[in-house]
Amino acid sequence: MKALYNISYGIYILTAKGDKNNGCVINTLMQVTSNPCRISITVNKDNYTTKMIEKTGEFNVSILDTMTKFDLIQRFGFSSGKDVDKFDGFDGFAIAKNNIHYITSHTNSYLSAKVVSKTDVGTHITFVADVTEDVVLRETEPATYAYYLSSIKPKPITQTKRVYVCRICGYVYEGEELPSDFICPLCKHGAEFFHIQGDKKETQSETSKAGKKMYCPICGHTEDAENSNGICVLCGAKMIEV
């Protein structure tokens, strides 16, 4: 069902009132008719806000703009009103004429609505409601769900690691820094024989620091390149420059 991802959605905070004020994040608001002015919302059955709307028949929807911060989404979308008071310590709200909270923080407008019908659609309930109040708070761009994913939701933190390669045997070590006393587990050479993969400047620096050496891949004998004839004095094998 890849085509469904091309349907455009907004992002909203749905609020209701019961034994306390509560709200949740939704992206399923749409206008149904213009005369009468009706909208529909579809909300998960398990949401605490859903139970409140079923009981009172009223709700508000705050339309978030592109200045919305992730902590606002986190407050209303990442916990349940069954367990926490989402308005505790939060002052970015006001009270509409229907006595239900609406969000003023990063909201360009809000709608108040009264339910006229509800439909069980499986895991969710769709409420159709008459708009009883619509208020524009500021002229800012509304945030779409796609904008939320691209610009509001934090990106995963990726750990950047350096890759150190042993010039003798090709062993790879990944980490921020190669310990100065590191010994290659394969060929037993020290840290000075490693270079940073893809970093020519550091590779040249390390090579210069270590000095030109000749290495025997058979017996492991090393000697200064300037004093070597390329043949291992111990086993007679051909040596390589490192």
Buried (B, 14 or more C-beta within 10 A) or exposed (E): EEEEEEEEBBBBBBBBBBEEBBBBBBBBBEEBEEEEBBBBBBBEEEBBBBBBBBEBBBBBBBBBBBBBEBEBBEBBBEBEBEEEEBBEEBEEBEEBEBEBBBBBBBBBBBBBBBBEEBEEEEEBBBBBBBBBBBBEBEEBEBBBBBBBEEEBEEEEEEEEEBBBBBBBBEBEBEEEEBEEEBEBEEBEBEBBBBBBBEBEEBBEEBBEEBEEBBBBBEEBBBBEBEEBEEEBEEEEEEBEEB
